[in-house]
């Protein structure tokens, strides 16, 4: 690992010591095997050692992550976690919404996983960058996008293209159209009827979960769907692998992930048999508390 002027960190492939933990839940998630393969390709390209956790129950997942945080991190330069599973938003006792991901036998808060590797819980990683990539729904809202006049793009043959699916924890059932419509109606009604007396009231908001030297990239904004294709894998994971392997050698990690967001945003869901989920958009969210720009220097300058 080389430090350049104290402001950037460059990880050269021959000297790099990175560990990536890939967490995959395949239950009722066709295409999740493809996510695993794409993530392994990406992390291998960057020079990470890889540890895959497949279909873990909540207890085993927590224990394995604690073991990793206690035993395997003192000699590494960079740590990463990538998650592909179902997800949903849940309300706390304080009426604040939090992200929850599904395990093989239950659920676990995303915040719990991230906090395991914060400085106060994992001092071995102090001043070392930590990367988190999370493919999971964060609610049931849908993004219809905005119409734009663009050059016509060729689409795959309709008969050969498998329909997308959503990584929301609804036991395999997509949300009813009226439910999504009511979300927006209730929000609009609340804004329209708000009075001046309400302006000083405390409104619970969802704080981003991020710690020092963290960068966290979620597949979708709070409250929204994340789409997955049963053949090609998740839209976010597919774009992440493509963008990182195409751009990481020539620009900072943050700029690379911005490119990834652009790749995701250009796509739309394909679910003609479920019209209210059809042709929906998705844009990832990047939360960063990195203190330095990160550059990866893979052995090969271009990924084929």
ZICOR-V105082 format. One record per helix or strand. SS is the DSSP state (h for helix, s for strand). FROM is the first residue (numbers start at 1). TO is the last residue. If there is no record, write none. Layout:
ss->SS from->FROM to->TO
ss->SS from->FROM to->TO
This chain:
ss->s from->2 to->4
ss->s from->8 to->12
ss->s from->18 to->24
ss->h from->32 to->46
ss->s from->48 to->54
ss->h from->58 to->71
ss->s from->78 to->84
ss->s from->87 to->91
ss->s from->97 to->102
ss->s from->107 to->109
ss->h from->110 to->115
ss->h from->123 to->125
ss->s from->129 to->135
ss->s from->141 to->141
ss->s from->143 to->143
ss->h from->158 to->160
ss->s from->164 to->166
ss->s from->168 to->168
ss->h from->177 to->193
ss->h from->196 to->198
ss->s from->214 to->218
ss->s from->224 to->224
ss->s from->227 to->229
ss->s from->233 to->234
ss->h from->235 to->247
ss->h from->253 to->266
ss->h from->275 to->277
ss->s from->281 to->281
ss->s from->285 to->288
ss->s from->293 to->297
